[in-house]
Amino acid sequence: MAWPIEFKGVVHGKTIALDEETCLPDGYRVTLRLVLGPGEGVRLAFGGWADMTPKEDAEMEKFFSELRGRPVKFTDGDPE
């Protein structure tokens, strides 16, 4: 069984800037396996919805209402 070599870095578009130098030659092809922490997948997938405008909110409510065949109303997350 092969043990993974772990590198950490920051994504910049299509480039990943690693925190440390590697022993790999420039141009070496690698495979990236992304490991997300608890809740990160949901945040990445749906986090963009948090900043929706009221117009986008209304369009999304209309879309889901038509999809479900009954009115759907989003809340602002405030239980009061």
Residue frames relative to the residue before (quaternion, step in Angstrom):
aa qw qx qy qz dx dy dz
M 1.0000 0.0000 0.0000 0.0000 0.00 0.00 0.00
A 0.3412 -0.7407 0.5467 0.1898 3.58 -0.89 0.99
W 0.3252 -0.7275 0.5705 0.1987 3.54 -1.03 0.81
P 0.4575 -0.6890 0.4734 0.3030 3.60 -0.89 0.80
I 0.3132 -0.6774 0.6267 0.2242 3.53 -1.25 0.58
E 0.2026 -0.8220 0.5252 0.0861 3.56 -0.61 1.09
F 0.0244 -0.7570 0.6528 -0.0122 3.53 -0.96 1.01
K 0.1738 -0.7644 0.6085 0.1231 3.57 -1.09 0.63
G 0.1257 0.7964 -0.5819 0.1061 3.52 -1.13 0.67
V 0.4787 -0.6408 0.5223 0.2956 3.53 -1.34 -0.27
V 0.3785 -0.7215 0.5391 0.2133 3.57 -0.97 0.92
H 0.0139 -0.7544 0.6557 -0.0266 3.55 -1.01 0.98
G 0.7875 -0.1947 0.1034 0.5756 3.59 0.11 1.24
K 0.8041 -0.2109 0.1870 0.5234 3.58 -0.64 -1.14
T 0.6433 0.5064 -0.3126 0.4817 3.58 1.30 0.10
I 0.1623 -0.7501 0.6315 0.1108 3.57 -1.10 0.73
A 0.2022 -0.7740 0.5924 0.0954 3.56 -0.63 1.17
L 0.2841 -0.7873 0.5268 0.1479 3.57 -0.47 1.21
D 0.5574 -0.6323 0.4379 0.3128 3.55 -1.14 0.71
E 0.8013 0.1692 -0.0653 0.5702 3.60 1.10 -0.69
E 0.6066 -0.5219 0.4454 0.4016 3.56 -1.28 0.30
T 0.2383 -0.7502 0.5956 0.1600 3.57 -1.22 0.49
C 0.5265 -0.6057 0.4873 0.3441 3.52 -1.32 0.14
L 0.5186 0.6616 -0.3995 0.3656 3.59 1.30 0.00
P 0.4617 -0.6763 0.4892 0.3002 3.60 -0.96 0.78
D 0.6207 -0.5409 0.4164 0.3857 3.57 -1.20 0.57
G 0.7917 0.2866 -0.2301 0.4879 3.58 -0.92 0.92
Y 0.4396 0.6973 -0.4552 0.3367 3.60 1.28 -0.02
R 0.3561 -0.7426 0.5277 0.2079 3.60 -0.82 0.98
V 0.0409 -0.7948 0.6051 -0.0198 3.55 -0.96 0.95
T 0.3291 -0.6920 0.5971 0.2372 3.54 -1.34 0.22
L 0.2500 -0.7743 0.5681 0.1233 3.56 -0.83 1.02
R 0.0716 -0.7568 0.6489 0.0344 3.56 -0.94 0.94
L 0.2637 -0.8001 0.5260 0.1168 3.54 -0.44 1.26
V 0.1080 -0.7736 0.6231 0.0413 3.57 -0.89 0.99
L 0.1239 -0.8096 0.5729 0.0296 3.56 -0.54 1.21
G 0.4522 -0.6673 0.5220 0.2788 3.54 -1.15 0.65
P 0.7181 -0.4316 0.3095 0.4497 3.59 -1.26 0.19
G 0.8325 0.2023 -0.1726 0.4860 3.57 -0.86 1.00
E 0.5432 0.6462 -0.4044 0.3519 3.63 1.15 -0.35
G 0.6237 0.5497 -0.3430 0.4373 3.59 1.02 -0.73
V 0.6620 0.4870 -0.3016 0.4834 3.58 0.94 -0.88
R 0.6532 0.5148 -0.3189 0.4544 3.59 0.93 -0.88
L 0.6707 0.4876 -0.2999 0.4717 3.60 0.93 -0.84
A 0.6903 0.4936 -0.2810 0.4483 3.57 0.97 -0.85
F 0.8335 0.2045 -0.0680 0.5088 3.59 0.88 -0.89
G 0.4015 0.7525 -0.4510 0.2628 3.60 1.25 0.01
G 0.5965 0.5887 -0.3552 0.4141 3.58 1.12 -0.58
W 0.5905 0.5834 -0.3670 0.4198 3.58 1.16 -0.48
A 0.5610 0.6374 -0.3858 0.3607 3.59 1.15 -0.50
D 0.7592 0.3673 -0.1937 0.5011 3.62 1.10 -0.62
M 0.3069 0.7748 -0.5058 0.2229 3.59 1.14 0.49
T 0.4611 -0.6530 0.5266 0.2893 3.57 -1.15 0.71
P 0.6596 -0.4905 0.3653 0.4370 3.63 -1.19 0.28
K 0.6275 0.5293 -0.3406 0.4584 3.61 1.05 -0.71
E 0.6631 0.4872 -0.3026 0.4809 3.60 0.94 -0.88
D 0.5992 0.5591 -0.3424 0.4595 3.58 1.09 -0.73
A 0.6790 0.4907 -0.2833 0.4668 3.58 0.89 -0.98
E 0.6423 0.5172 -0.3222 0.4649 3.59 1.01 -0.80
M 0.6547 0.5052 -0.3095 0.4694 3.58 1.01 -0.82
E 0.6275 0.5232 -0.3320 0.4715 3.61 1.01 -0.80
K 0.6468 0.5134 -0.3156 0.4674 3.60 0.97 -0.87
F 0.6462 0.5293 -0.3173 0.4490 3.59 0.91 -0.94
F 0.7153 0.4420 -0.2646 0.4723 3.60 0.79 -1.00
S 0.5989 0.5519 -0.3587 0.4561 3.60 1.11 -0.61
E 0.6704 0.4792 -0.2932 0.4847 3.58 0.96 -0.89
L 0.6446 0.5374 -0.3124 0.4451 3.57 1.00 -0.83
R 0.7558 0.3847 -0.2024 0.4897 3.59 0.91 -0.93
G 0.4233 -0.7196 0.4586 0.3044 3.60 1.20 -0.34
R 0.7349 0.2607 -0.2165 0.5875 3.58 1.22 0.45
P 0.6429 -0.5557 0.3465 0.3972 3.59 -1.12 0.53
V 0.0961 -0.7554 0.6470 0.0401 3.53 -1.09 0.85
K 0.0446 -0.7941 0.6061 -0.0086 3.57 -0.81 1.02
F 0.2993 -0.7419 0.5738 0.1752 3.56 -0.79 1.05
T 0.2920 -0.7251 0.5901 0.2018 3.54 -1.18 0.56
D 0.5352 -0.6228 0.4529 0.3473 3.56 -1.22 0.28
G 0.6058 -0.5914 0.3430 0.4070 3.57 1.25 0.21
D 0.5898 0.5546 -0.3629 0.4614 3.59 1.30 -0.18
P 0.3359 -0.7851 0.4800 0.2010 3.64 -0.42 1.13
E 0.5838 0.5979 -0.3738 0.4024 3.63 1.16 -0.30
